[in-house]
Amino acid sequence: MAAEKEMQAHDMVRRRSWARAVALYDQLIAPSPGQGSGGQSAGSRAQKDQQIACLLGRCECLLELGKFEGCLADAYKVLTLLSEQTECLASVSRARRWLVHALFKMHKYGDAEIFLSKWINELSGQQIYSDISKTLERYKSIIQMIMNGQHKAQALKIPHARLEDEMAILDTKLDHWATNNLPLDKYSKLLSNKGLKKREQQQQQQQQQQQQNGNGIGSYASSSSSSSTGSSSTMSSSSTSLHR
């Protein structure tokens, strides 16, 4: 039942039905009666995976709904839970992007700057991430302009609205990078249309394989039946000849 509800919630995210997805995630993430706060840590690996996937999905929904405090809380939880999983860069990067965006919207510019600096330091020295590092650097410079009372922006005659517009463009770049340029992990693929298409292709291949196996069994059974019938006819003919 929980697995079915989880899939429904992820599907709502892919359809951009944010409020409906949040309602489902709230039911899944809330601890069940008698479970207590330590229930998830004592649970199975599958339960932890479900918790991470649901927090990741709800985090995106809350960001899109403008509920930045909830988004921030979920983003921190996701990053804590994924801190030891090095193969989940796509999910980590998306959670970081949502976290920075939420901090910016809540006017917590100092926290956003510190977090961006740490993110940039992690990617520094890796040529494969040079382009996205430049995007993060620009993101940080805009936050610094706003945080410093826009002195730099005023000196350059950059209106606040233009900074907001550029921030939105950088947000889109970061999201595109995390969603499309990084390999999907077991969590991000649940929330991605690209991951959905891949799973549908795998299901189709499995169905085709099952059909082929079924046809093979049917052909074998038919062949065995024909062989058996032929053997019976031969035995009947032999019996008739002996009788004569």
Secondary structure, DSSP 8 states (H G I E B T S, - for coil): -HHHHHHHHHHHHHTT-HHHHHHHHHHHHS--TTT-TTHHHHS-HHHHHHHHHHHHHHHHHHHHTT-HHHHHHHHHHHHHHTTT-TT-HHHHHHHHHHHHHHHHHTT-HHHHHHHHHHHHHHHTT-GGGHHHHHHHHHHHHHHHHHHTTTHHHHHTT--HHHHHHHHHHHHHHHHHIIIIIS---TTHHHH-HHHHHHHHHHHHHHHHHHHHHHHHHHHHHHHHHHHHHHHHHHHHHHHHHHH-
